[in-house]
Amino acid sequence: MGQTAAFFDLDKTVIAKPALVAFTPALCRDGLVSRRMMARGAIAGVRFRLQSTSPERMAQYQTKGLELIKGWDSKRVASLVEASVPSVLPRIVFPAVVERIAEHRRFGCRTFLVSAGPEEVVGPVARYLGVDEVIASRAEVDDEACYTGRAAFWAYGAAKAVAIAEVAESDGIDLRGSSAYSDSATDLPMLEAVGNPTAVNPDRRLAKVAADRGWPVLKVRR
């Protein structure tokens, strides 16, 4: 049997709100995000919650988001998030899930945060929580590390499962003995990629799938 791993979705699985939303005030204080941009983002967030999360619609949101940050210094974004993690994260994490991460590590599992969020945000969160590695979306950057407005990799839906399979093959991870955690049916490919899936505060569709397949359901609160 090879090395085992535990793969955790981030937004609404490890933390109670989308990471980008949680760290936007820090970017606003530094002047990267204007109040007008924050207002537009809030309106877009309401529309997102009211509308379907089809792959096509998610791609539209991704495109708009990348256009919004075009020209930003990616290193500056990562630095701002890193600095604000200690004050932001304790207020939004689910302690029971953080303990589950620690438990997997105690048993020798490699732990991963697998998120559609940008690596500049997901990376600092993972380091703070003691998670070993990150699979996250990557925005294309130019020679000066500034965003071009295009995506290099989008860790959403089936792409998460593909990335997990690639890591497993290259590093000798036994996926049948590994675990995955998520709140959303959009992560079904990731949950189905391992032998031990767990639904965390699942949405309606994932709750039904978990019930039908006998998957464990973890109910957590801040």
Buried (B, 14 or more C-beta within 10 A) or exposed (E): EEBBBBBBBBBBBBBBEBBBBBBBEBBBEBEBBEEEBBEEBEEBBEEBEEEEBEEEEBEEBBEEBBEBBEEBBBEBBBBBBBEBBEEBBEEBBBEEBBEBBBEBBEEEBBBBBBBBBBBBBBBBBBBBBEBBBBBBBBBBBEEEEBBBBEBEBBBBBBBBBBBBBEBBEEEEBBBEBBBBBBBBBBBBBBBEBBEBBBBBBBBEEBBEBBEEEEBEEBEBEE
